[in-house]
Amino acid sequence: MAENAENAENAEIDTRTLEATGATLSYDIRPGSVGSGEPATAPLFLIGSPMDASGFVTLASHFTDRTVITYDPRGTARSVRTDGAAESTPEEHADDLRRVIEAVGAGPVDVFASSGGAVNALALVAAHGDLVRTLVAHEPPTVQVLPDREAALEVCADIRETYLREGMGPAMAKFIAVSVRKGPFPANWADEPAPSPAAFGLPTEDDGSRDDALLGQNLRTCTGYVPDFDALKAAPSRIVVAVGEESEGELAHRAGVEVAAALGTEPAVFPSHHGGFLGGEYGQQGAPTEFAKALRDVLEG
């Protein structure tokens, strides 16, 4: 029965590809079940980075009344890079998002964007606000807005340098420790002992690969992105910055608070943590039912 249900769900997903500059993008469309006599609702685009479409299966299941679009960012899962570049910028990702929205012919859309996806979505609205009706930007980790930005930027640069030098295990251990750390980074953060990969169940041996989308491709450019607040304020889009109720004090939560302040708004507090919408994807569990309700309330507010 479970296999049949999964097959039925997959049969309803329209998977497409399109060519972008330097990448072939793969995206999915889940048609909504709203009756033809009811008023049309803007499609909902669910965006992560480097999280791909597979991370939004649970959240999408709470919006079967709407057309839901998901995609794999360039360099992840099914979206293959063709330019050989080592890094991607939020501006490149924003142009990819534009291409998907225009290819679907769905704009303006509502957007829920989380983590690096929220950074990319801010870049999208700054450049193409006419394509977005409402953006809910959930914990965008742009450290440029933090009071401790210099130390935080050095921390992020160190993670990437560790990845290039030692491989995924040591770098991911640092990333996890940094992500859940509460409060500002001190100037002497480099004097602290490096976390052990084994403590997080990560490999201690370097396999030689350097193609990780998070550690190699997006980390430095995402965290180093400076939002164009003038363009965001001038855009026709409604922007709501959201933060997790359980992630207070963490880097992405703190950045979200600062982004909201720069826009002259208060952040919306969503249930759970940084991955609060997850329902077992990647082995992580949030509070997806409560999270989806909060998202629906904001979108309909």
Residue, then its C-alpha position, 0 to 999 in steps of 0.5 A: m500500500a505504501e509503495n502504491a501511494e508513493n507511485a500515485e504521488n509521483a505520477e502527479i508530479d510533472t518533472r521538467t528541465l530547462e537550460a540556464t547559463g552554465a547549468t541544466l535545471s530540473y524542477d517539479i510541478r505538483p498541480g493543485s486540487v482546487g476546483s475550477g469554480e474556486p478563485a485562483t491562488a498563486p502557485l507556491f514555489l518552495i526553495g532551498s539551497p543547497m537543499d534540493a526538491s527532495g527536502f520539501v516533500t513533507l511541506a508540499s503535502h500540506f499544500t495540495d490545494r495549490t500548485v507547488i513548484t520545487y527545484d534542484p539548485r544548480g550543482t545539486a541532485r538532478s541540476v547538473r552544472t555545465d560550466g565547471a565553475a567552483e562556486s555559485t553566487p546568489e545572483e546566479h541562483a536568482d536568475d535560475l529561479r527567474r527562469v523556472i518561474e517564467a518557464v512555468g508561466a506562473g508569476p507572480v508566485d508566492v515563495f517560501a525560501s529557507s536558509g541559502g534559498a532565502v538568500n537567493a530569493l532575496a536576490l530574486v526579489a531585488a532583481h525581479g520583484d514583479l515575479v514574486r507576490t509574497l516571499v517568506a524568507h526563513e532564516p537567511p544566513t547572510v552574515q554581512v548583516l550581523p554585528d559580529r560580521e567580521a568574525a563570522l565571515e572569517v569563520c565561514a571562510d575557515i570552513r571552506e578552507t578546511y574543506l579544500r584542505e582536509g575534505m568533507g568530514p572535518a569541514m562539515a563538523k565545523f559547519i554543524a558546530v557553527s550552525v548551532r552555536k548560540g550568540p556572536f562569534p568572538a574575535n579569538w574564535a580560531d583559538e577554540p579546538a576544532p570539533s571532531p568529525a567522529a563526534f558527528g558520525l562523519p568520516t575522518e578520512d579524506d576521500g579526495s572529492r571536492d564537489d560538495a554543493l554546500l561546503g565548496q559551491n555555496l558557503r562563501t558566496c551565500t554567507g557573504y551576500v549583501p542584500d540590496f535593501d533599497a531594491l527590496k523595499a522598492a519591490p512590489s513583493r511583500i517580504v516576510v522574514a521568518v525565524g525558528e522559535e527553537s533556533e534563537g541565538e543561532l547564526a541564521h536566526r540572528a541574521g534573519v532578525e537583522v534582515a527584518a530590521a533592515l527592511g523595517t519589519e518584525p520577523a515572524v516566529f515559526p515553529s521548531h528550528h532551522g529545519g522546522f518544515l522537515g518531516g524526516e527528510y535527511g533524517q531530520q524532524g521538525a514540526p511540519t504540520e504546525f510549520a505549514k499552518a504558520l506558513r499558510d497563515v502568513l501567505e493568507g494574511 
